[in-house]
């Protein structure tokens, strides 16, 4: 029996076998989990119901387990029904968790949807955590750093 904040065997196995520059996709409930990410990546289905489990909780757990070198987020559309003129509110929560849990205070790298999806298909993506997050633009790619 493990003692800690993360007991999920598939998440622990994927992160335990990952290395420097491996990537983790934490996706919201609207993300096309099957058709976009690297097909070799382990998919963990944590989307039990809308809002449960949320992306911020998963980011907090991941940040407790691995060093974080870089973070990429999907930028909002500039036009259309899902356009936003400011950062999505969830990004402030992401920044807070990254600072508190991982000491990460660099800027989030923003990418338009097509570019973000290309990065999610990268062979370096080792783990996809599909959440029940209901906030839009709550997709985040975390690059694993090195233990110092």
Secondary structure, 3 states (H helix, E strand, C coil): CCCCCCCCHHHHHHHHHCCCCCEEEEECCCCCCCCCCCCCCEEEEECCECCECCHHHHHHHHHHHCCEEEEEEECCCCCCCCCCCCCCHHHHHHHHHHHHHHCCCCCCEEECHHHHHHHHCCCCEEEEEEECCCCCCCCEEEEECCCC
